[in-house]
């Protein structure tokens, strides 16, 4: 790809995406520009030899694809600084929870190509799950370029924009839920005598392997669960306890809370 890609913001999500783009060799590192007013954040991406600057105007004048990887509450402020200086045909990618394509368009106060995207932090290890939606100014070849960027560091699906709040709950925020589960599994293993470092390996690989089984076999999760549950066995005993203590209900309630919070942020 012969486009210059710019990031405003180099926090956890921005740096994860930059890492994924460089590792997947989507564009050469000298075509990646990163702007952040916290210079310490550049420490996360210096090893990739990308261009860094604190001058946002200078940066936006160079890039063809501009990724706004700042917190939702500063979007309007950032856009007000750059709206007169962006390139004519720049593609603006919004990755903030709760921010819509219409809100971004209105903030620029002019016609601009906008992509709404929701990646997640496993981009750092090329295993992100991302969703994208496009406004009607994005051409087909540009859609392909955006999909190439996001597929370079994981999986990507095109979704209707009205599903983005659900995407936030099911993949954007869900790594946190999974990390909590892995931590709890490891804690239990440590309680039962396993060394802490080894417990994290066992728990993490079990979750990774189970996820891969679903993605590669295309079997229903319930079928795969049933295949592990022998009659009167250890696994069905554990499943019974999870049901008794509201495991499924807790997950659903957590995702509903995340979804509603994302909707309120608009």
N, C-alpha and C positions, 0 to 999 in steps of 0.2 A: 504494500500500500504506500503510495507516494504522498500521503497527507501528513500535515503536522498536527499532532494531538496535544492539546493543552489542558492542564488541570488547575483549577483554582481551589486550593485546599489540599493539604498533604497529610491528613489525619489517617486514622486506621483504614477507612474504606478507600480513600484515594491512593494511599501507598500500596494497599493490597492489589488494586487494579493496575497500578504502574508496574508492580512486580510481575503480575500475570502477563501484561502486554509485552514486557521485555523478555521474559522467559519463553513465551510462545513465538517470539520474533515476528510480531505482527507489523511493527515498524522499527527501523533502526533507533537506537536510544537517542541519537542526536536530533531526531524529529519529535521528541517528547519534551514538552515545556511544563514546568511546575512552578506555580506561584503560591506563596504562603507568607503571611506577615509574621509568623513564628519561625524564625530561621532554624531553630532546633529541630523542627519537623523534617528538614532536608536530610538529616542524618539517616532517616529511614530509606532514602532512595539514592544517596550519593554513590553507593556501590554500583548502581546501574548506569552511571555516567550520563544522566539526563541533564537537560538545561534547567537551572534553578534561578529564580529571581524574586524579589519582593516588589517589583514594579509591574502591577497588574495591567496597566495600559499598554506598556511595551510588549507584554506577552500576548494579549488578545489580538493585537494587530498582526501577529505572525501565524496564528493557528487556524486550521480549517475545521477542526472538530474541537469544541470547547466543553469540557466536562466540569460541571459545577459540583464539586465534592466538599461543600461547606455545610454547616448546620442549617436546618430549615429556617431558623429565626433570623438569619443574616442574608437570606436570598435577595430580598428586595434591596437591601443596602448595597450588596455586591453588584447587582444588575444595574443599579442607578449609576455606579461608577464607570461601568464599561459599555453601556448601551450605545453611546455615540462613537465608539472606537472599534467595535467588532467588525470583522470583514463582512462584505455584503452577503456572501453565500455560506457563512459559517453555520455549522450544525451545532446547536446547543443541547447538551445532554444533561438532564436533571435527574439526580439520583437521590433526592431528599424524600424521605417519607412524608406523606401528607401534602406534597406540592403537586399541583396539576399542570398539565400542558397549558391550559387557559390562563392560569395564574402567571406562568412564566412569560407567555405571550403578552399579557397585559403589563407586566413589569417592564418589558422592553419598549412598550408603546409603539410598536411597528411590527410589520410582518417579519417573522424570523422562523427558521426551521428548528423545530423542537422535538427532541426525543425524551420521553419519560422512561426511565430505567430503574430497576431495582435489583442490583447485584447483592452478593453477600461476601463476607470476609474470607471464606475459603478460596477466593480468587488468588490469595497468597500462595496456595499450593496447587493452583490450576484445577480446582474442583468447585468453582462457584456454581450457584444456580441463579440465573438472571432472567428477568422478564423485561420486555421492551414494548413500548407503544409509540406510534409516530403521529405527528400532525400531518395535515394534507399537503404540506409544502415539500415533504421529503420524497425524493424521486426513488424509483426502484433500485437503481444502482447504489444510491446512498444508503438505502435500507440494507443492502447486501454488505456494504462496508461496515455499518454499525453492528450487524450480526457477526461479521468476521471478528471484530474487536472483542465482543463479549464471548463468542464461542472459543476464542483463543485461550481463555483461562477458566473454562468450564462449560456447562450446558446453558443454552439460552432458548427461551420460547417467546414468540410474539403473542401478546394477550390484549384484550380490550382494556382500555384505560380504567374503566370502572372496576376492574378486578385487582387493581394495584394495591388497594388496602388489604385484600385477602392475601396477595403475594407477600406483602410486608410481614404478615403473621406466619405464613406457612414456610417461607424460606429466608426472608430478610432478617428477621429477628430470631428464628428458630435455632440457629447454632448455639445461642445462649442456653436454650432449654436442653439441648443435647449435651452441652458441656456439663450442665448441672447433673444430668442423669449419669454421665460417665464418672463424675466426681463421687456421686453417691454410691455407684457400683464399686468403685475403687475403695471407698471408705469401708464398705461392708467386707470386701476381700481382706483389707488390712485388719479389720476386727477379727476376721477368721484366721489370721496368721500370715498372710501373704505380705512380702515387702512392698512398700508404697510404689516404688518405681515400676516394679513388675506388675502391680495391680492396675496401673494406668495403661500399660501395654495390653494386658488381657482385655480390659473393659473397652478400650478404644478400638482394638482390632475386631472385637465382637460386633460393635455397632457398625463399623465400616463394612465388615463382611455381610452382615444382615442387610444393609442398604444395597450393596452390590447384588445380592441375591434377587431383590425385588426388581432392580433396574435391568438385570440381564436375563432373568427367567420370565419376567412379565407375569408372574403368578400373583394372585391376590395375597396381600399380607396375612389375611386370616388363614389361607391355605398353608402358607409357610409356617405360621405359628402352630397350626394343628399338627404339622409334620414333626415338630420337636416335642410335642406333648404326648408321651406314652401313657397308656392307662395306668393309673395309680403311681405315676412317676414323679420325679423331683420337679420337672418343669411345670406340670399342671398344678402342682402344689403352690409354686411361686405365682403362677398366673391367677390362681384363686385368691391369693393374698392381695395381688395388685388390684383385682376387681373389687375386693372387699374394702380396700382403702381409697378407692376412687381415682385410680391412675388415669384412666381414659378421660374421666370428667375433669380432672385437673388440667390435662393438656388442652381440652376443648375450651375450658374457661380461660386459660392463659391466652390462647389464640384469639378468643372473642375480645378479651381486654385489649390486646395489641391492635386488633382490627378497629375497634371503636376509638382508641387513642389516635390512630392514623387518620381516621375520618374527622376527628375534632381538630386536627392540626391544619386543616384547609382554611 
